[in-house]
């Protein structure tokens, strides 16, 4: 096995490894523990709860090579947002029909690359995008991105992408028709970190309204892309999402008589958030005191931060697991600062914690989504070291899939 890989027993917990790593006094760098079997578990759960919805993993969420290799081995499709991501996924031997170029604002160069890579399925939400595609990739299979925002989400995407169903959808489809382009489906995205499970039902209903518009224009509408926004750590909320999606597919999609519809989704956070646990260490600390010298707050400075492992949008959820030592019963008002000199690099602003010492380790679960990919090498710090944990079963599965891909 390659350095950084840890083979774990089928019946053991990765938490045991985390405990060992977190207690090593010699560790002087942040560590991300990536548990690949957790991703396998999530995939099996998706297949049970949403058997008729094909997952196209959102590469932007976490593009670690082992994550992508495993998902390719599991038969996932992929949602790519750039020429670079298209190149990586095609380099894994993934078939073009298992890829959607889901960026409504593509560069001309990337459209040409998609044509060369034979990735025909791509999204659009404007007339100018249609003109570019008509000129550089006229045989593309287009999916119209509509706006449909959840009532509650960490990051609403509708402000940036998606056309208005009532005012723009018909015009855009007619424009595509005049340009000789083929619109094959509709997509929407409820927003990253959505907590509104019911919104999927309404989104599917709105998408099918656009199906009707396309079919009246003579288009063969056959792709329904319900996007992302699926939770990565809260199983109960995912179950609610699956319930409303299944309900919509049964009540709205199944009765349609215009031919079969391929239903896909773009989960990212769902697959990888719980697969990564971040271990960060206290490199310095100080005390904020009042006029008489009483401690009001403890400042911790750690060896990771918002430019690397931690997600800017989720600082409110950056809460470490409690230490096991019983001696740490007292709780102090605290703040956890990241390692850079940037004043915005705050892992957690206000939190009550037992007191930690320099060299002690904070353990943050559910850190597999987005955070590290925002890293910019700020102040010259190296990215966190990644330890990949997996069982023999998962290792054999990945190896077998790799051999199969090489043989074509």
N, C-alpha and C positions, 0 to 999 in steps of 0.2 A: 504493500500500500504506500501511497505517496505521503511525504511529511505533512503533518497537519490533520491526517485522518485518524480517527479512533474507532476501532471495531468494538461494539458493545454487545453484550449477551442479549439473546432474544427476550429473556424474562426480566432483565434489569432495567432500571430507569436511568435516563440521561441525567436526572437530577443528582444521582450519586456522583457522576463525573463532575458535575458543576460544583458540588461541595468540595471535592478534592482540589479542583483547580483554584477555587476561591480562597482556599486556606494555605496555598503555597506561598511562603514568605518571599521566595525568589522572583516571583512574577513582578515585572516592572513595566508592563504594557497592557492596554485594554484587550480583551478577548471577546469574540463573538462565538458562541457555541451553536453550530448549525446542526440540527437533528433532522436528517433526511427521512427517517421513518415517520416523523410527524407529518411530513408532506404526503407520504403514501397513505397515511390514515385519513387525511383530509380528502384525498382523491377518492378513496373508497366510500367515504361518507357522501361526497357529491354524487357518486354513481347511484347510491341508494336513495337519496332524497330527491334528486333531479335527473332521473335516468334518461329523459328525452331531451335534455339540454346539453349540448356539447361544450365543454369548457375550452376557451381559447385564452390561455394564461397571459396576463398583461406583463410583458417583459420588463417594462419600466419600473415595476414594483420591487423587484430584486433580481438582478441579472447575474448572480453568482453562477459560474459555469456548472457546478454540480447540481444546482437547482434546475437549470435548463436541461441538462442531460437527463436528469431523473424524470422530469415532466415529459420530455420527448419519448423516453422509454415507456412511460405510462400511457402514451397515445394521446396526450393533450394536443390541442391546437394552440396557436400563439397569436396574440395581439401585439403587433409591432407598431412603433410610433416614429421610426426614423430609418434612414438608409443603413445605419450601423446595426440597428437591431435586426433588420431584414437579413443582413449579411451573416450575423451570428447564427440566426435560426436556420437559414439555408445551409450554413456550414455544418450544422448538426445532422444534415440529411433529412430534415423535415420536408415533406411534400408541400408544394405550393398551395394546394387546396386546403391545407391545415393552417394557413396563415391568412390573417386579415391585416391590411395596412390601415389601421384605425386612427389616422391623423387627418382631420378635415382640412388642414392647412399644410400641404406638402410642397417641398421645393421641386423645381423642375428636374434637377439632378436625381432626386430620389424617385420621382415618377419614372424616369428613364431606367433607373436601376431595377425598380419593381418589374418593369417590362422585360428586362434582360433575365431577371430571376423567375419570370413567369408567375409572379404573385399578382393575380388579376383582381382579387377582391379588395376594394378600398372604399373608404368613406368620403363624403363631401357634404357641404352645407351652404355652398354659395355658387353664384353663377360664374365668378372668376375662376373658381376651382374647376368647374366643368370645362371652361375654355382651355385651361392648361392640359387637362386630361385628354380632351378631344384632339389636341395637337400632338401630344407625346405618347399617349397610350390609349388609342381609340377603342380597343377591344376589351378594356377594363370592365369588370363586373362591379357596378357601383351600388353602394349602400348609402341611402340618405340619412344623415344624422339629424334627428329632431331634438328639440329641447324639452326635457322633462325632469324637473328638479324635485328631489325629496323635500319634505317639509323640514327635516332636520338632518344635516350632514356636516362633517368636519370641513369639507371643501366642496363648494358648489361649482360644477363645471359648466352650467348653463349660461353663465355670464360670458363665457369665452367661446363655446361651441354649441352648435345645434340651431336649426332653423325653427321658426314659428310654424306650427302645423296649420293654423287657420289662415295666415297671411302669406306664407312663402312656399309651402310644400308643393301646391299645384303648379305654381309658376316655375319652380326649379325642375320639376319632372317634365313639364312641357319644353323647357329650354334644353334639357338633356336629349329629349326626343328629336328636336330640331337639329341638334348637333350630331345625330346618329349614334348616340351613346346608349348603353343598356343599363337601366336601373333595375336591380334584381332584389332589392330589399330595403329594410329600414332599421336603424339603430337608435338607441337612446342610452343615456348614462344618468342615473339618479343622483350621482355625487359620491365622492370618496368618503368612506366612513359613514354611510347613511344609517340612520336609526329609524327609518320609516319603512317598515316592511310592506305596508299596504300599497306604497307608491308603485310597486312593480305591476300590480293589477291594472292600474290606470294607465301606466306607460305602455303596456301591451295593447290596451284598448285603443290608445291614440295611434300607435304604430299601425294597427290594422285599418284605421281610417285612411292612413296614407297608402296602405296596400290597395284599398279601393280606388283611390285617385290614380295610382299607377296602372292598375288593371283597366280602368276606363280609358287610359291613354294608350293602351295596347302593350304595356310592359308585362313581362312574366315575373310577378313578385313571389319570391320563394325563400328569402332569407330574413329571419327575424332575429336581430341581435339585441339582447336585453342588457348589454353592457356590464358594468361592474358595480361596486358599492357594497359588496358582501363582507360581513364582519370576519375578522380572522381569529378572534379569541373567544367570542361569545356564542357558544353553540345554540343556546336557546333562541337568540335573535336570528341566526341563520335558518333555524327550523321554521321560524315565522315567515322569513323571506321565501323559503321553499314552498310553504303552504300557499301563499298568495300567487306565486308564479304557477304552481300546479293547478290552482283553481282557475286562473286566467287561461291557461292552455286548454283545460278541459271545457270551460264554458264559452270561450271566445275563438280559440284557434281550431279545435277539433271539428266544430260544426261547419267550417268553411268548405265549400265544394269546388274551389278553384285550383286544386292540385295540392301536393304535399308541400309543407313548409319546414325548412331546416331551421331549428332554433339553436342559437349559440349564445354564449355569454362571455364576458371578459373579466373573470375573477383574478385579482392580484393578491390583495391583502389576505383574502380567505386562505390561500394556499400557504403563505410564507410567514405571516405575522407571528404565529405561535411557535414556529420552527426555530427561532433564534432567541437565545438568552444572552444578554450583554453583561459582561463582568468588567466593572470599572473600579479604579483604585483611588483612594484619597491621597493626593500628592501634597496637599497643604490645607491648613484650616486656620480660621481666626474667629474671634468672638466680638460681637457687638454688645456693648455694655451701656447701662444707663448712668446717670450722674453719680450714683453712689457705688458704682462698680458691679452691679448685679448683671449677670448675663441675660441679654434679651433675645439673642439669636446667634446660632452658630453658622458660619460660612464654610462650606466645603468646596475645595477645588479638586476636580477629578481629571483623569487622563483620557477623557473622551468628551463628546459634546454634540451640539446641534449641527456642526459642520461634517459630522461623520455618522455615527451609529444612530443618533436620536433625530426624530422627525420634528421639524419646525411646527407642524400643525398639531402635535400631540403632547406638548410640554405638560399639559394638565394631567396626563395619564402616566407620567414618568415617576412611578412610585416603586422603590426597590422592595424586594421581598424582605420580611423581618428577619433579623439575625437569630440564630438558634440559642446563643448564649443567654442564660437567664439573668446574668448580671446587668444586662442592658434593658432594664425595665423602665427607667425614666425616659420621658419624651421631651425633647427640646425643639423649640421653634427653629427651623433650619432653612437654608437655601443651598442648592447644589449648582455650582458654576462649572461650565465646560472649560476645556484646557486652553482655548485661544484667548487672545487679547481683546476680542470683540465684546463689547458690552452687552450685546444681544445673546451671547452664548450662555444661556441659563437653562440648565437641564430641568430644574424644578424650582420655582420661585418661593413658594410657601408650603412647607410640609413639616409635620412633627415627627422627629426621629430620635431613637436612642443615640447616645453619643458614639461616634466613630473616631478612631485614631488614624494618624498618618500611616499609610500602608494597608489599611483595612479595605475590604472589597465590598462594593455595592453590587447586588445581583438584581438586574432588571429583566423580567420576562417579557415576552411578546414584542420583540424588537426586530423582527424580520422584514418589515415592510417600509420601503422608501428611504429610511433614515440614512443608511450608509451611502446610498447612491447620490446624496446631496453633497457628499464630501468634496472639498476643493483643495485639499492640501494646505489649508489656511495656516499661516505661521510656520509652515514646513513640517508639521506633525505628520507622522505616518498613520495610515489607516489601521484600524483594529485588526489584530491577528485573528484568523478564522480557523477554528477547530471543527472539522466535519465529522459528525458522529453518525454511525449507521450500523445496522445488524448485518450479519453474513447473508441473510436472505435478500435484503435490499441491494447489497453489493453485487451479488450474483446476478440479480435482475438487471442492473445497470450494465454490467459487463456483457451479458447475453444480448441485450439490445444494441450495444455498441458493435458487437461482432456482426449482428444481423444487418445493421446499417452499412457497414463496410462492404459486405457482400452484395449490397444492393437489393 
